[in-house]
Amino acid sequence: MLSVETQQASPWPDSLDWDARAGEAVAAALALTPWAGLADAAPLVEVAVRLTGDDEVQALNRDFRGKDRPTNVLSFPQVQADLLAGLANSDAKESGGGEILLGDIVLARETCAREAAEKGISLADHATHLIVHGTLHLVGYDHIDDPAATAMEALEVKALASLGIANPYDDQD
């Protein structure tokens, strides 16, 4: 069973149910991967989404990636990508219990809001895109080269379409 826990560490707009939005985004992304079955697995599969500000994200980005600047989203996988397939055969699944911590996704409000304004889209839609993006990172996807980026973007577009959100890459050259 998939559990998405959302924590607001700094003020984000209250007009949206961020818990529901994050849960939908994680589920939509996970559904398009080879690990879609984790959403219905016997162990609890948990993803944490932290909605915070630029200062905290900058500190995390500096400490974990060596980049001393804020960014829109960071992902911290807790399961190595090559071990994901083995989760289906875990003792926790066989016994009907247990917990798998898939990882953490952290979004920076100021950066996300600025990017959304620049793109002319809502903060909610942009944040949803970034949660989808972060979820794909948690299960091993990356955009380190053009083929990988193209594959990851295609999954993002499909997941967002399932949520009624337009292709975020349409306006890019």
N, C-alpha and C positions, 0 to 999 in steps of 0.2 A: 504494500500500500504506500502511495506517495504522500508525503507530508511536506508542505512548504511553510516554513516559519518566517514571518516577516517582522523585522524590528526597525522602527524609526528612531534613529539616534539623533537626528536633527529635523527641524520642521520641513515637511513635504506637504503639498496641498491636501487639505482634509476632504476635498470634494470627491475623492475616489476611494473605493475600498481596495487599498493596496494589497491586503491579504489575498483577496479573491483574484485580483489582477496578476499578482506574482504566481499564484497557484496555476492559473490558466496558462500563463506564459511558459512556465517550467514544463507542465504537462504537454503542451503543444509541441515544444521542442523535443522532449524526450520521445514522444510518439513517432517521430520521424527517423529515429536512430535504431541501430540493431538491438539496443537495450530498452526498447519500448516496454517489454514485459516487466521491467522493474517497477513500473507504476502500479501493477497489480500483484506484485510478488508478496509472498507471505511475510517476509520481514518488512519492517517499516523502513522505507527509503526516504531519507530526509535531505532537504536542501534548505539552507538558510539564506535569506535575502535581507541584507542590511541597507537601509536607506539612510544615508548620512550626507555629510557635506564635503566640500573640497579639501578642507584642512586634514580631516581624517584619511581621506583617500590619498592625498599627497604623501602623508606619513607612511601609509601602507605601500604605496608605489615606490617610495624611496627605500624603505626597509626590505622589501621583498623582491623588487625588480631593479633597484639601483637607479631609478629615474625620479629625481626630486622635483616632481610637478604633479598636479592633479590630473586625473584621466576620468573618463566617463564611467567605466566599469572595470572591476577587477574580479577575477575568478580564482578560487582556491580549491582545487580538487582534493578530495581526501582519499580517493581510490585511484591507483595507477590505471591508466587507460588499458593496458594489457591484462589487467586483472578483472575488468568489468564482466567479461564473458563467464568467468568462473563464479560470479555471484549467483548465477542461476542454479548452481550446484552446491551452494553453501549449506552447512549444517542448519543455519538459521531458517532457511527455506523449508528444509525437510521437517524441522520440528515445529514450524508454524509460528515462530517468534523471532526475536532478535531485531537488530537495527543496523542499517547501513547508512553511514553518513557520507553522502555523495559529495558534498562540498558547500562552499560559501560563495555568494555573489554579493559584491558591494558596489553601490551606485553613489555618485557624487552629485548632489542636487544642483549646485550652481553650474557645474559643467554641463550636466544634462539639460538644464533649463536654457542655457545659452545656445547649445547645439540645436535644441528643438526650435527656438526662436529663429535661428539662422536658416533652418530648413523649412520654416513655416508650418510646423506640425505641432500637435499638442505634446505637452510634457508626458502625459500618460502614455501616448502611443510610442514616443521615443524611449521612455523607460521600459515599456513592454518589449520593444525590440532589443534593448540592451540585456534584459533578463533572459530572453530567448538566446541571444548571443552568448551570454555567460553560461547558460545551461549546456550549450554545445561544447564549450570549453571544458566543463566538468566531466564530460564523457569522451574527451580525447580529441575533439575537433580543434583545428587551428587554422590560421591564415598566414602561415609563415612564407608561403610561396604562392604564385598565381593559381595553379591548379587546386591547391588546398583552399585558398580564399574563395575561388569560384564555387567549389562544392559546398563550403560552409554557408556562403551567401544564398545559394539556392535553397538550402534547408531553412534558413532564416525567413526567406520570402514565403516559402510554403507554410511554415508555422504561423507567420503573421497573417497570411491570407485566411487561414482557418479561424483566426480571431477577428476577422473583418478589418484588418489594418493593411493599408496600402504598402506596396513595395518601396522600401526606404532607399533603394538603389536606383530608382527610375531616373532621378535627376543628375546622376553622376555621369561623367564623361567616360 
